[in-house]
Amino acid sequence: MAQTLVRINIIFTVLLATFSQAAESLLPQQRPLVIAHRGASGYLPEHTLEAKALAYAMRPDYIEQDLVLSKDNHLMVMHDIYLDDTTDVAETYPDRAREDGRYYAIDFTLAELKRLHVSEAFVRSGDSVTAKYPNRFPLGKSSFQLSTFEEELELIQGLNHTLGYDVGIYPEIKQPWFHYREGRDIAATTLSVLKQYGYHSRKQKIYLQCFDAEELQRIKSKLMPQLHMDLPLIQLIAETEWGEKMVEVDGQLQNYDYDWMQTPTGLKKIATYADGVGPAATMLAGFKDGKLAITSFVRQAHANHLAVHPYTFRADPQQIPPAVGSFENLLRLFIGKIGVDGVFTDHPDKVRAFIDNRSLPSRQVVADANNEHS
């Protein structure tokens, strides 16, 4: 841990000098939020403390933490319940895979997880390993570690205290259905840690997100009242075929149906327990036969007083739709025309610069643009 903190100190010292100390620590409310997706994951391996330190130096409004449980009930900051695609678990613990061939974080203690080396996401085919994003940080070039939720909270809170900024947190409770099947209540564990670190009301800078609608309703109606907490909740929206949530039907697991969330009735229901929604960007706009098609999603969400924070905005050339042409044009479309309230991004510095360096249209102009394409 000490070596990791030394690396963070070096990274942060160098990066802080490159960013203006005079920049505002908070954006006006009418401006969209910059949410660092898994940290500055366009530059360093996702969800490492180094990626979070780099993201902090880029001055986002919020930094995201995906949470899963270890065998000894520690909240680990990692995107998947599996360890396969970002760590050397197969080499370190070759005999610990389950019958499906996957290595699950919940099968390892914190001490065991700390032995693993974290890298950029990769795809394994036989004995060969290929980087998912070949133009990003090279595989196998540095030693990164998994971190606990507490370690990350202490990093962000410590930097806020030292620098006087107010960068918020945006934790996601990953796959409660899976943790229930393992006999764990990850939502209750997450709320307990949040309260321990002072996140208990809307006065703190936090959003709590999850793809599980029923679990968010439980958090809203049961868990938070029991703990005397009141945090803003975000309903993440997936495509059904992604399998973000599984439900048991006649003894078999099948994909939860997310289609209802993209309807006016569904958004109205979400507004009864959540403060906003996190849809995929493709749910808001797309291109058909080379022509832009903007859905009515944002207009309908705003009509129900829901904030809209779509994911994920990446500046990698291969991630930009050809019809858009550039990352700036992509942001111009979603922020300036569609009128989203914030974006999850792997490149928080680029989104921060875009927002700070341009005059955004008023919400009325945005509403008019939405009406034209509804």
DARA-V933031 format. One line per field, one symbol per residue. ss: DSSP state (h for helix, s for strand, l for the rest). burial: + if it has 24 or more other ideal C-beta (glycine too) atoms within 12 Angstrom, else -. Layout:
# DARA-V933031
ss: ???
burial: ???
This chain:
# DARA-V933031
ss: lhhhhhhhhhhhhhhhllllllllllllllllssssllllllllllllhhhhhhhhhllllsssssssslllllsssllllsllllslhhhhlllllllllllshhhllhhhhllllslllssssllssssllllllllllllsllsshhhhhhhhhhhhhhhllllssssssllhhhhhhllllhhhhhhhhhhhlllllllllslsssllhhhhhhhhhhhhhhhlllllsssslllhhhlllssssllsssslllhhhhlhhhhhhhlllllssslshhhlssssllssssllhhhhhhhlllssssssslllhhhlllllllhhhhhhhhhhhhlllssssllhhhhhhhhhllllllhhhhhhhhhhhl
burial: ---+--++--++--++--+-------+---++++++++++++++++++++++++++++++++++++++++--++++++++++++++++++-----+------++++++-+-+++-+++++++-+----+--++--++-+----+++++++++++++++++----++++++++++++++++---++++++++-+++-+-+----++++++++++-++-+++--++----++++++++++-----++++--------+-+--++---++--++-+++++++++++++------+-+++++++++-+-+++++++++++--+-+--+--+--+++++++++++++++++++++++-+++---+-----+--++--+-
